[in-house]
Amino acid sequence: MIWKCDDTFHDLYHNILQSISPQTVPTGTGKFPFILPFFRYWHADSEIIELLVEANRLDVIFAAFEDTMKKLVRMLPPAMMNRSPHLDYFLAFRSGAVIRVLLQWIKNHKNVTPEEMYKFFEMQSEGLKLHT
């Protein structure tokens, strides 16, 4: 299962790279360009995630995702990486949140579309707002 997970995340990495290329980025996804392709990918096939959850091997999912994030970060322009003195914390925060949301979404049988998941991430970036 570890090999299958690593292989699947490797495929996800290439899928995201293709999806976020300047020629294919959908309009309106500039703030979180990888979120929509990420959830579309898992919407199509989340079997390995489901198997690992069932086997109580979340560590394998987290490790594969962390490796994928590191590869994606290496694609960032050096100037962007140098602007953030705490990029490692930023990445830990974001990647932990993304994986936890993915696991909840799968637990909920992917009850909302990848597009709705993207909107959820946009709303979360605004922070909590009290209703008065």
Secondary structure, DSSP 8 states (H G I E B T S, - for coil): -HHHHHHHHHHHHHHHHHHTSTTT--TT-SSSTTHHHHHHHHHH--HHHHHHHHTT-HHHHHHHHHHHHHHHHTTS-HHHHHH-TTHHHHHHHHHHHHHHHHHHHHHTTS-S-HHHHHHHHHHHHT------
